[in-house]
Amino acid sequence: MDQQLNCDVLPAIQQQLHNTILSRCAGVLKDNKDFEMPQLTTTAPGVGERNAVWCGVPGMYGGFNYWWADESKTTLVAESWCRVVGGSGQRHEITTTGFKLVDEGFV
């Protein structure tokens, strides 16, 4: 059974997810005023990569998959890539205090 996500933690991790997205594609987003940043909820995304949520970024030719790393729901994992640029894949781990690159060069 999933541990209930602490609602005090959710906004901080969501902000760090947004920061991660901006770090990857701020240039594309400055010209796309209609893009809406993804919103985390207490039920989405799920735990594990199989339960990831997709967020396409127009103009990036790709986007972000993100999911909770484990049942504790204290670390969000986000993978991003551009399908027209080989090796553009990056994986970040996101917590309340920031995000860090943990893998790159895939896809």
N, C-alpha and C positions, 0 to 999 in steps of 0.2 A: 504493500500500500504506500502511495506517495505521501511523503511528509508535507503537511500544509505549508505553503510558502509564507514566510513572515512578510506581511504587507508593508512593514517599515523598510524592508530591504528592497522590495520590488522597484520603487522609483529610482533608487541609486543605481541598481544594476541596469535598469532601462536607460538611464542617462549615459552610462558607460557604453552600452550598446550603440546608442546614437553617436557618441564620440568616436567609436570604432568605425562606424559607417562614414562619418565625416572625414576621418583620417585616410580612408581608402578612396573616396570619390567626391570630395568637396567641389572640385572643378566641374564635374558633371552636374552636380546638384545645384550649383549657383545659377545654371541656365534652365533648371527644371523646377519652377516654383510650385507645381502641382504635386510633387512627390511628398508623401506622408510617411514619416518615420514609423517603424513598427512599434506597436504597443504590447508590452508584456501583460499577461493576465495571470491569475492564480492557477489557471488550468492550461495555458498554452505559453510557450511550447511544452512538449513532453520531455521525459527523461530519456536520454540516449538518442543517438543519431537517427534511428528508425522513426522517432517521433518529432523530427525537426520541423520547423516552420520555414517556408521560403518567402523571401522578400526580394522581388526583382527590382532593379534600379534602372529606369529608362536612361538610355544613352551610355550605360556601362556595358551593355551586351552581356549581362550576367547579374549577379546580385549576391545575396547572403542566405545561407542556411544556418539556423541557430537552434540550440537545444540545451537543456540542463545536463551538466556532466554526470550528476548522480542524484540520488534521492535527497541529499541534504539541500539541494537547490541553492547553493551558495556560489556556484560557478557556472556561468553560461559559456558555451562554446559556440563560436561563430566561424563559419568557413565562407570565404568569398572568392570569386573569380570572374574573369572576363573571358567569355567563350571564344573571342577572336584573337586572344593573346596567349600563346602557349606558355605554360609555366607560371601563370599569373595567380595561381591559387595561394591563399593565405589562411591560416587557422589562428584564431585568437582565443585566449581564455579571458573571460570578463568577470570581474568581481565588483563589489561596492566601491573599491578604492582605485580601480583603473582597469586597463586591459594590457595584455602582453602577447606578442607574436610568439607562437610555439611551433609553427611549421610553415613552410612556404615552398613554392616551386612546383606544386602539383597542378593538375588539370591543364 
